[in-house]
Amino acid sequence: AQKITQTQPGMFVQEKEAVTLDCTYDTSDPSYGLFWYKQPSSGEMIFLIYQGSYDQQNATEGRYSLNFQKARKSANLVISASQLGDSAMYFCAMREARRTGGFKTIFGAGTRLFVKA
Amino acid sequence: DTGVSQDPRHKITKRGQNVTFRCDPISEHNRLYWYRQTLGQGPEFLTYFQNEAQLEKSRLLSDRFSAERPKGSFSTLEIQRTEQGDSAMYLCASRKDRDSNYGYTFGSGTRLTVV
């Protein structure tokens, strides 16, 4: 069964420093997508970054980058130059194709990030 | 377009009552998803629609749960005979068919409390 594991329930980082949030996944499907979402205290899930299983380069979006290590089934999120507004829950997610013709995305349990001033 | 809208934002109901939630996706998004999120956990998949067709339902969706998307526009999620275990945040998300490299756009959710 497909599975997403986030081993860090909580992380602290000093403002302006970089932080890495860990994510490992398990799938037997050769074609899949990996996502990171941010969920602030307001509750709305915000899409941050995407990595396809066939992508040769690590994805980057502004201060976010995804450290994709396919052989290790790892997709860690790196946030550079942390800001106070980065304090939130972060979820790693994986999408697989379904036999019904669509896609299904499953989420990890999340990591709560605290940015200290 | 202001994004994915969910109504109501909060719902408190007595055990045994029926509740219905509504989701209005982004107008050009033909895929619509329902997720449930309990405290301290990630969202769990419930069901999804492509246009008006419900293509998959999770085993979490017992026979007390039903979802519809008439005309492929807004969607409703109904829970009959609510139980305390149904208390959770119910999230709706949508996506365009061809936007496979992008994540979902989520609504703000409906927080259900069953007392």
Interface residues (C-beta under 8 A of the other chain):
Chain A: I4 G33 F35 Y37 S42 G43 E44 M45 I46 F47 L48 Y50 G52 F91 A93 R98 T100 G101 G102 F103 K104 T105 I106 F107 G108 A109 G110
Chain B: R31 Y33 Y35 G40 Q41 G42 P43 E44 F45 Y48 Q50 L55 E56 M89 L91 A93 S100 N101 Y102 G103 Y104 T105 F106 G107 S108 G109 R111
